[in-house]
Amino acid sequence: VGSANDLLPVIETPDYFLINILKNKVFYVAVCVGEGSVEFKKFIDLVPPFLVIEFLHSFEEVLISYFGNSSESTIKDNIVLVYEILDEMLDNGFPFTTEPTILKELIKPPNLFRSIASAVTKTSKNFGEVLPSSQLTNIRWRPDGIKYTTNEAYLDNPRLFEDVNLHHCVRYNRWERERVLSFIPPDGSFRLFTYQVHNIGSMNMPISVKHNLVLREQNSRIELLVTPKSTAGKPLEKVLVKVQFPPEVVNTNVVPTLGKCSFDTGAHTLSWDIPRIENLKQASLRGNASLIPGSEEKLSFAPLISVQFSVSQFTTSGVKVRRLDMFGE
């Protein structure tokens, strides 16, 4: 395999299927019985194949909910807690509890006091002592008896919805029938739905990225300039610029004016992480690239640039919530 991204999602061995996903440079692998096993028919009858992949994605999302990220170092630093979470999520090899809200009541998230107590007593203080109330209801993602002094909900949705992926708390039939988002929300932050917007020609993007990429064996050049644009005075936050270079690029030597850079030699990807760019300011990056000798004239593809960013209380599409009705609690 040339790089991690080239690995097949399903690998067949004589006795097992190895189903994997790659998230944040970490592989999550599920081992399933092979077709030659007597347990294969039972496994297929009880567990649809796509459920395995969905569970791996859910596991990674639970880790982010607990630790804030799912990096290799974070998993290693909390390996005991990760095993405890996995033990609660699976029952005899089958998905059982995948809701972060319920899991956090069963296994407490890490904090400084609990870590010190566990180190001193040599025992785990992570398990909760009370069965989550949502375990006894049909609405497993929201505990009973939640009360707040004020009822507030913040929604962020686009004007054009394509390839919509709804959270399972949304009443799907009503969405299909009326295009109304009716749901019983989990407690805390959650992603109501994801979507794609393909027609961005008429939209005013709040960020400008200018580039000058010259890939040569001698005198190569990498220049990137990131500037906020039409953000109503708000800064750009959590900016992540990624440049996917062809395999002929083996390394880069760049210096940013803001943030930090890293180059993944396996994936041939340059990542530029900028925590914040103030309005009317700009961030630049300059440097060069190292190529395999003799590859200048036969590059596999041109470099690809992708950008992620966040602007507080700003929507590129200009969509607004017309009405929010709250019932019950």
N, C-alpha and C positions, 0 to 999 in steps of 0.2 A: 504494500500500500504506500503510495507516494506521500500522502498526508492524512491526518485524522479525518478530514472531511470526505475522503474517498472511501472510507470503510463502509461496507454494506450494512444496512440496518438489521438484516436477518442473516445470521451465519449458521449454516447447517453442518453438524458433525455426525458421526455414526450413531450417537445415542441421544443427542440433545440439539435443540435450537437455541442459539444465543441471540436474543433480541436486544438491541442497544439504541440509545440516543446520545447525542453529544450536546452538552450544555455547559457554557462557560469553561471550556477546555477540560471538562470532566465527563467521562463515559459512565452512563448508568446502564447496567446489563441485567437482564432477566434470563434465567436458565429455565427452559421449558422442555418437556419430554419430547423425544423424537418420534417420527412416524412408525418406527419399528417397535416401539414400546407398547406393552399391553395397556398402559395407562393413557395412551394417546387419545383413543376415542372418548374416554371419560373426560379428559381434559378439554377436548374440543367442544363436547356437549355442554360443559359447565362454564367455560371461559372463552368468549369470542376472541379471535386473535388480536383485534385492534384494542381490546381492553388491556392487554399487556402494555402496549405502547402508551395508552392513556394513563395507566397507573404510574409508569416511569415519569411522565410529565408531572403528574400530581405529586409524586414524591419530591421532585426537584422544587416545585412550588411551595411545598410544606417546609422544606429546608430554608428557603428564602424567608418565609413567614416567621420562622424561629430565629434565624441568625442574621437576617438582613442581606445575605448573599449565599451563594452555593459554590464558592471557590474551593480548590483542593485543600488549601491551608485551613480554611474554616472547618471543613469536614474532619480533617485530621485532629484539630484541636478539640473537637466535640464528638469524637468517635463513639464514646459510650452512649451519649444522648442520642446520637443518630441511630444506633442499634435499637435503643428503647423505642424510638419513634417508629422504626420499621417493624418492630415486633407488634406494635399496636395497630399498624396499618394493615397487616396481613394476619389472617387466621387460617392456619394449616395450608399456607401457600396461596390463599385466595384473598383478593382485596376486601377489606372489612370496613375500616374507618379512614376516610381520606380528607375529612373536613378539618382545616387548621383550628377552627373554633373549638371543636370537640377535643381534638388532640391536646390543645393547650390546657384543657381542664384535666385531662388524664395524666399528661406529662408536662410539668411546669417548664416554661422557657428559662434559659440560663440567666442568672444574674450574679453579681459579686458575692452577696451574702450566701446564696445557696452553694456556690462553688467553694467558698471557705469552709462552710459547715461540712460538706461532703469530704473535703480534704482532711479535716480534723478527725471526724468520726469514722472515716473509711467506709461510709455507707451512702447510698444514693438518696437524695432528698428531692428527686425530680417528680415522683409519682404523686398525683392528687389523691385525697382521701375520700372524696365524694363523687359518686357517679354523676356525670354530666346530665343535667335535666333534659337536654335535647335528645339524649339517647332514647328517651321514653316517648317521643313524639314523632309524628310523620315529617316534621320540619326539622331535619337533623342539623341544619347549618345555623340555626339561631336558638340560643338558650331561652328558657322561659323567664319571665319576671324582670326583663331589662327595663330600667326607668332612667330618664334623663330630665334635667330641669327645663331644657328647651328642645324642641324638635327641629333639627336642622339636617339637611341633606344637600350635598354638593354634587352636581351632575355635569359631566363634560361629554358631549356627543357631537358628531359632525352633521353637516347638512346632507351629504350623500352617503348612504349606508350601502356598502357592498361587501359580500362575503362575511356576513355578520355571524359571530360566534357568541351565543348568549350564556351567561352564568346560569347554572341549573336552578337558581332561585326564581328565575323569570318564568311566568306562565306562558308557555310556548304557544298554546292554542290561541290565546288572546293576541299575542304578537302577530301570528299568522293572519288572524281574522281582521284586526283593527289597527295593527302597527302601533300598539300601545304597550309600553313597558310596565307591566303590572308584576310586582314581585314582593316577597317577604325578605327583607334584607338581612344578611348575617350581621352579627355585631362587629363593629370596627371597620377598617378599610377593606375594600374588596373591589374586584374588577367586574363591573356589571356586564359589559360586553366588549368585544373587540371587533374591528372592522377594517376595511381597506377603502381608500379613496384613490381611484385611478385617474380621474379627470382633474388634474391640478393646474391646468393651463391658465384658468381664470382666477386662481387663488393667489393671494399676495403672501408669499412665504416670508416668515419673520427672520430669515437667516440668509446670508450670502456667503458662498464658498467659491473662492477663486483659486485656480490651481495652475501650476506650470510644472509638468512632469516630463523630463527628458531622460530616457534610459539609454545610456551608452556605456561601453567599457571604459572610456576616458571622458572626463568632464561631464558626467551625469549630473542631473539637477532635480531637486525636489523642493517645490515651493507651494505652500498653502496659506491662504489668508481667509479668516473667518470673521464676519462682521454682523452684528445685529442689524435688522432692517424692519421697519414698520412694526415695532413691538409696543407702541404706545408708551415708551419710556421705561419699559420693564427690561430687566437683564435676561440674558440667555443663561440657563442653568443646566447642569448635567449634560454638557455637550460632549459627544463622543464621535470623533471622525475616524473612519476606518478606510484604509486604502488597500485593496486586494491586488497585489502585484502578481505577475506571471511567475511560474516556477523558476525561470531563469534568474530572478532576483534573489540572491542568497543572503543579503544583509543591507541595512541602511544605517546612515550616520546623520542624524538630524538633531537640531536644537530648537525648541519652541520658546516663544516669549511668555507663554502662559501654560500652565498644566504640565503634564508629563507624557512621555512617549515610550512605547515598547514595540519591539518587532518580534513576531512569532515566526521563527525560522521554519517550523513544520508546515504552517498554513500560508507562509509568505504574506503575512498581513501586518501592516503598520497601524497601530492604534494610538490615537491622540486623545487623551482624556483631559477635558477642561472643566473644572468645577463651576466657573461663573465668568461671564463676560458682561461687563456693564454696558449700558446704553451709550452709544457714540464712541465706544472703544472698539478695539480689534485685537485679534490674536493671530500671530503669524508663526510659521514653521519653515525652516530652511535647512538644507543638507544635501546629501548625495546618496547614491545607491551603488551596491557592488553586484556585478553580473558574472555569471559563469563565462569563462573565456570562450570566445567564438560564437556566442549566442545572440549577439546584438542584432543580427539581420533576420533572425527567425524566432521572435518572441511569440509565445503561445497565444496571448491576447493582450489587449490594451488594459492598463490599470483601471480598476473600478473603485469609485468613491461612494461611500454611504455615510449618512449623518444622522445622529440621534440627538435630540435636545428637548428642553422643557422650558415653557414660558408660563409663569403663574397667571391664572385667570385670563388666558388668551386662547382663542380658537381661530385657527387659520380659515376654517370654512365659514365662520361668522354665525354659527347656529346658536339658538337660544332656547331655553326650556320655557315652553308656553304655560304649563301649569303643573304643579306637583300636589297631589292629594295624598294625605296620610291618614290612615284609619287604625283603630285598635289601640295599641300601647302608646 
